[in-house]
Every structure is written in structure tokens, then in C-alpha cells.
Amino acid sequence: MSPGAPADQVLDELRALRAGDLPTHGGRTLAYVYDSGLAGLDELAAAAHALASSANGLDPTAFPSLLRMENDVVATAAGLLGGGPATVGSVTSGGTESCLLAVQAARDARPDLERPRMVLATTAHAAFHKGAHYFGVEAVTVPVDPRTFRADPAAMAAAIDDRTVLVVVSAPSYAHGVVDPVAPVAAAAAARGVRCHVDACIGGWVLPYFRRLGVDVPDFDLSVPGVTSLSVDLHKYAYCPKGTSVLLHADASLRRPQFFASARWPGYTMLNSTLQSTRSGGPLAAAWAVLRHVGDAGYERLAARTLEAVRTLRAGIESIDGLRVLGEPGSSLLSITGVADEFDVFTVADEMTGRNWYVQPQFGFGSSPANLHLTVTAANRGSEAELLGDLAAAVAAAREAGPVRLPADLLDVIAALDPDTLTAGQFAGLLAAARLEGAGVPKRMAEVNTMLAAASPALRERLLVEFLSAMYTVHPA
Ligand SMILES: Cc1ncc(COP(=O)(O)O)c(C=O)c1O
């Protein structure tokens, strides 16, 4: 038996591991992380997290502090997002869990339907496809306007039928930062007696403040007639630590099917409001503390900094020769692409990585060309010129390098793969053809991304799942 390691040593090891990660602060990582830039906020969140992480939300009568904090957080979210006296909600572990529960509750509210469906714009977050997959709800996707990437309300209304249990709109969509026309879609859903969920996971804590700051934000929240639920993530623009989102329902009867009880065993009666059963009080307490400390005025100031950064970056990007911003983004997200095929955006991403910025490659899909996603936060205010200078240099380098060209034999290997029958041997063959075997994640990703872009979405899913499986395979020490 090996002895346990001293605490200091363990923490040193952890610090060393974390040193290899993307930075979570300072605005250089433009996806995955949200940095308020506020001094002391992390320390407050960590202290609050530690105070409650051992408490268990599984039983709110045993831990009434968690019940109180959850109701406080839900009330704050409802107040910000157009809730009324009947609004209720739940704190979940994140955006995906909130979206999954919206799908599950909508399905279970219609036990009479054998083959339920939900209507989504093609730009809806993949969390809804996960919900479709988990809960056996067919996802009916409706193309968006090919230029603005906004959901098409007439087409969405036309897609609603007698089997539809849910209609989903985004405020905004992750891929392009575009706010869907919530009001006409919600009205069409209501006219058919169908639930309408607004996915404001990423925009819910920033759009209300943008509106206060004078931005023309279309109506999107629970005050819009026909909207039955709305998700908003606290671990995004509320700048809370990872692990909290809020799912609001317009009234308790809409939420009822989300709750689960089982008395069919000899143990405690399992009684859950979300997908989790044991729930750490840590993320909730941290979120409660951050919301209370930053406060409404603080969030408005953070949104003002974010808005200035988005405007400066957008104008700067549009003035870089060869780049354009996709669609008409109305929030804090930008997606950028090339105006011609003379360079590769995936190479631009690598060039940015080389300059210590992370911008997120997004594959072409429908009318949306391959592009780079930027989640802009308050921490980007002040360093826009540096980012834009590096972006211009990255584009120049990508132009110099020319478009990525894959060897013909590699393209042949990809063309011959069938996602439904892919074997481990074929996957290994692809890695060998791409000279990727055994080397871990390569430093430059443009070739890999170009290879994945050459695959159909179904094959891409299959290849990446195989890759995930390889990454998460351990060899016991
Ligand atoms: C609009 C939208 N919905 C859902 C999600 C999923 O959230 P999470 O990653 O917290 O599960 C995201 C994440 O970026 C999002 O932007």
C-alpha cells in the first residue's frame, strides 16, 4: 500500500496540472470561460462554495440553507427575466441539464403521445439534440434565415403539428449570437397549446442589461405571451463558478412533470427536482454569494464593459481585410469568417493559439460557413487593440500559408468510412493516414479540423466519440 501524499504536495501537483490548461482569466480564452475581471470575486465564490459543498440538496428539509438559497436565486432570475407571481424554477448543474429538463417536462406533460416531437431552429444548441436522444423526442429542425441566422417564425409555426410537445428558440444562439424572434414563435406555439422554451442559457444574464444600456434587444423573456419556460446559466454571464443554471417555468403546473419521486424501494423516498439526486450545495452557495455581492448595478457595469468590448471588436474585425462577422449578432457573441477562400479560418485559430489567444473553430453547417466563435466578456474590455492586432497578424499568416489541402489518400479514407459501421481498426487506420496516432492532441489543429470538416456531421460525431473514448481510457497504475 502506498502512503497518502502530503496536502502541500497534492496541491502543488494540481497547480502543475492546471498550468497546462487554457487560462480562465484575463480574456485570452474566448470560449468556455467567463471572466468578470472583478477583484475578489473568485475568493468570495470559493469561500461560499467551501461553506456548503458538503451539504446535500437531495433533502432540503435536512439542509434548509440550500432551500433558501435556491429560492433566492430563482427569485432573482425570475425578477430579471420577466417572471410574474406564478413563476417557479429550479437550479440545475448547467445549461445542458436545464435544456434536458425542459424537454423531459414537455414530453412527460403529454403521456398520451407515443411519438412526441419538438420543433427547433437549426441553430438551437446541441443540448436539445441530446434531450431528443435521451428522452425519445424527435427533433424537427427548421432552417433559419440563411443570411441573418435568425429563426424563421412562419416556418417554425408551420412545423408544429399534433405531436409537437415543445418549440425552442434561442436568446441568443451560441453559434452566431443571434436573438430569435421569440414573440411570434411563442404566439404560434400557444395557439396550438404547445410549450415554448427560450434558451437564454448564454444571454439571459446579459441581454436585460444590454437593453438597459440602450441596445435594441427584441422581447425574449417570460413576459412574452406563450413563453412557458426559460433557461439561464449562472456560470456564464452571471460570472459564477461552473455548475449552476436556472430553469424557470411560467407556473408550477408546467414544472410538475420535471419533479420525480420514487417510493418503490426499501430506502428513503427519492424525491428530486432535477436530474441529479445528491446535489452538492457548493455551486449553489457560490452562485448565491456572487449574485448577492455583484448585485444588479454590478451586473449592469459588467454588461457595459462587455458591450464596449463587443462593439470595439466587431468594428475592428470588420476592418480587417478578408474577415467578416456572420449574421447580425445582437448579444455578446461574435462569429467570424473569411470573405473568400484564400485562407483557412482553422489556420487563423492556430495562429491565434500561437499568440496565446483561444478562439473556437466552428464547422460549416447549412448556410453557416466554417467560422471562429468569440465569447466576449467583461474581461475583454481594455485589451481589444491587442486582440485585433494579433487577429490581423493571424489572418496575414494564414493567407501566407494558403488553404489547408489534405492528401488525396486521406480524403479517400474519409470518404470510405461509414459512421454506422465504423470499426476500431478503421479509426486506427484513419489516425495512421493522418499521422495522428499516439501523439496526443496536436499543437496545430487546422489539418485535423479540415479532416473533420471533410466528414459528414454523422461521421464527425462518430470519429470524435471514438477519440473521446481513447482519451478517457486509463491504464491502471
Ligand atoms: C444557448 C446555449 N444553450 C445551452 C448551452 C449548454 O450549456 P452548458 O455548457 O452549461 O451545459 C450553452 C452553452 O454554451 C448555450 O450557449
The ligand as a MOL file (V3000), in Angstrom:
LIG
                    3D

  0  0  0     0  0            999 V3000
M  V30 BEGIN CTAB
M  V30 COUNTS 16 16 0 0 0
M  V30 BEGIN ATOM
M  V30 1 C -27.5220 28.7850 -25.8200 0
M  V30 2 C -26.9000 27.6960 -25.0160 0
M  V30 3 N -27.6660 26.6870 -24.5530 0
M  V30 4 C -27.1630 25.6850 -23.8220 0
M  V30 5 C -25.8130 25.6350 -23.5180 0
M  V30 6 C -25.2670 24.4590 -22.7410 0
M  V30 7 O -24.7330 24.9070 -21.5230 0
M  V30 8 P -23.7000 24.0550 -20.6650 0
M  V30 9 O -22.4280 24.0030 -21.4290 0
M  V30 10 O -23.6280 24.8430 -19.3870 0
M  V30 11 O -24.2820 22.7020 -20.4380 0
M  V30 12 C -24.9790 26.6680 -23.9840 0
M  V30 13 C -23.5250 26.6370 -23.7300 0
M  V30 14 O -22.7690 27.4250 -24.2300 0
M  V30 15 C -25.5330 27.7230 -24.7400 0
M  V30 16 O -24.7800 28.7090 -25.2280 0
M  V30 END ATOM
M  V30 BEGIN BOND
M  V30 1 1 1 2
M  V30 2 1 2 3
M  V30 3 2 2 15
M  V30 4 2 3 4
M  V30 5 1 4 5
M  V30 6 1 5 6
M  V30 7 2 5 12
M  V30 8 1 6 7
M  V30 9 1 7 8
M  V30 10 2 8 9
M  V30 11 1 8 10
M  V30 12 1 8 11
M  V30 13 1 12 13
M  V30 14 1 12 15
M  V30 15 2 13 14
M  V30 16 1 15 16
M  V30 END BOND
M  V30 END CTAB
M  END
